[in-house]
Amino acid sequence: MSENEEKPKVKMGRPRKEMDWEKFDTLCGYHMTLEDIAAMLGMDMDTVEKRCREDKGLSFSELWVQKSAPMRSRLRVTLWQIGLGTPNVYDKDTGKLLKKERQPDTGMCYFLARNHLGMKNTWDSDAVVPMEEMSGAALNKLTDREIEQKIKELLQKTGINGQKGKVGEAEPEKAEGSDSGSNGSARTPE
């Protein structure tokens, strides 16, 4: 060979590993991480990122968002169908049942209400009644009138019986003997 002739370039290193884009799309749809996708494709994470830029002109993150969107949409629809239930679906022409009714799922409704509607459980510490006040022994020492008053207070504190807040005036005492079975005396254990 003369000095003017160039030597043919010999490629050094490993051969280029091609990306299985169909598998990549599926794995993104299942919300796999970069680490998981690289492992499933038998590639290094840096190589996956490099192939995304070289072959598709986008970063891994941009491609991942693009490819995972349809699955997220399907998941959302499925969650709502589970939570709210679905009616039977029949073929228009034959009347044949195509899809059986799904009853609403209370747990899924609860999940959707908390996560999509912003609802949450709240704890009203004013409505808490010490256990010793509600024990059988403590209740047996109260008159029927006092028990009724306690119940009324609890209902008002929890907002079950009208406005939440202060306990209203007690009802006027009934005339002696007008209350059938209640003489105002302390309760005795049965």
C-alpha positions, -999 to +999 in steps of 0.1 A: +000+000+000+011+034-008+011+063+016-017+080-002-041+052+002-062+051+033-064+020+053-099+006+056-115+015+089-119-015+112-148-012+136-136-019+171-158-028+201-190-046+204-216-047+176-245-022+180-274-037+199-307-028+183-337-019+204-369-040+203-392-010+200-424-031+202-413-046+235-401-011+246-436+003+239-453-026+258-430-022+289-436+016+289-474+009+288-470-012+320-452+018+337-419+000+340-390+021+351-359+027+329-340+002+351-367-024+345-370-018+308-332-020+303-331-053+322-360-067+302-343-057+269-309-070+281-293-036+277-276-010+299-297+019+310-274+043+293-277+023+260-315+025+262-314+063+267-289+066+238-311+045+215-341+066+223-322+098+213-305+082+182-335+063+168-365+084+179-350+118+185-365+120+220-353+114+255-363+083+274-386+103+296-404+119+267-409+086+250-420+069+282-447+096+288-459+092+252-460+054+253-475+051+288-504+075+282-528+050+265-524+025+293-530+052+319-562+061+301-574+025+300-566+020+336-586+052+346-616+039+326-614+005+342-611+019+377-643+040+372-661+011+357-652-011+387-662+017+412-695+027+396-704-006+380-715-013+344-748-025+330-754-056+309-744-051+273-765-068+246-761-072+209-786-049+191-796-074+165-796-107+183-802-096+219-774-119+230-756-109+262-722-096+253-709-083+286-723-091+320-733-064+345-707-055+371-720-043+405-704-011+419-674-018+442-676+002+474-638+000+481-631+014+446-657+042+450-639+051+483-605+051+465-618+073+436-636+097+460-604+102+480-580+104+450-601+121+423-626+142+442-603+152+471-625+137+498-610+125+530-618+111+564-619+136+592-618+129+629-639+151+651-623+150+685-654+167+701-675+136+692-652+112+711-668+098+742-645+084+768-650+046+771-657+048+808-687+070+801-702+044+778-695+013+798-724-008+811-716+000+847-715+038+841-747+037+821-765+017+848-759+045+873-777+070+850-814+077+849-833+073+817-834+111+814-796+113+817-791+086+791-815+104+767-795+137+773-762+119+766-775+105+734-789+139+724-755+155+731-737+129+710-760+133+681-755+171+682-717+169+685-715+145+655-740+165+634-763+135+630-793+153+645-792+187+629-766+214+635-733+205+650-723+225+680-737+234+714-761+212+731-796+226+732-818+232+761-831+200+778-867+193+774-889+203+803-894+177+830-926+156+825-951+155+853-946+126+877-962+094+864-967+107+828-936+090+815-946+053+811-920+031+827-895+059+837-897+072+872-864+091+871-847+066+895-812+052+889-811+022+866-804-012+882-785-040+865-807-066+849 
